[in-house]
Amino acid sequence: MTYEEHLDEVTTLITEKYGLDDDSAIRMVMRAQADDFFSGHDDDPSICTLERAHLDARAVFKRYK
């Protein structure tokens, strides 16, 4: 998946796993992106997998809730 698709998947997983509304999940992912949480993903698209999206969703939620 592309970097943008990965961010969308992380956002979707946060809403599904943690019950946040779309706007809250989007803000959380945007904060993580602003903090360069996803900088390696943009440099190496092979990181952008569904498995990694699940890990990232958990990490982003824990860090930015």
Secondary structure, DSSP 4 states (H G I P E B T S, - for coil): --HHHHHHHHHHHHHHHH---HHHHHHHHHHHHHTTTTHHHHH-GGG--HHHHHHHHHHHHHHH-
